[in-house]
Structure formats: C-alpha cells, structure tokens
Amino acid sequence: MNKTRDEIRLKEFGENFRNVRRSMKMTQKALSLEADIEISQISRIENGKVNTTVTTILQIAEAMNIHPSKLFEFRSAKAKK
C-alpha cells in the first residue's frame, strides 16, 4: 500500500467534502449536530487526517440530504496527470 497515495486521496476526499458542505451553506457545527458526529471528527475528515468509515459517510450524506456519491465526485491527483 502506498502511504503517499493514500494521504493524497484522503486530502482530496476531505477537500471535496468541505466544498460540498460549504456550497450548502452548512457549518461544521450544524453538520455535527445533524449527523450526530463530533465536530472534531468532521474537521479531521475535511483535513484528510482520518480514513473515515462507510457508516460515517452515510451519516454525513443523510444529514446533508445528498447521495453519498456526491462526496466522491472529485478527480484524484493520479487521474489529473
């Protein structure tokens, strides 16, 4: 497993997640309350610090009223080359 590749993908996922949340005019605090997830966990996901679980992604998507696939709509650095 390539640690650098994984770090890049986690950061890309986090950036996309943040962009989606912000486009919905939703704060981390509002999302944390709606999804019943610690605000610190949302921050760690957005900053690419954790490889979150499918369950958490589903909770987030439900709280944001979006399809989970929306959180994966980004081009990875590898695909950009």
Helices and strands as residue ranges (DSSP letters): H 3-23, H 28-35, H 39-46, H 54-64, G 68-72, H 77-80
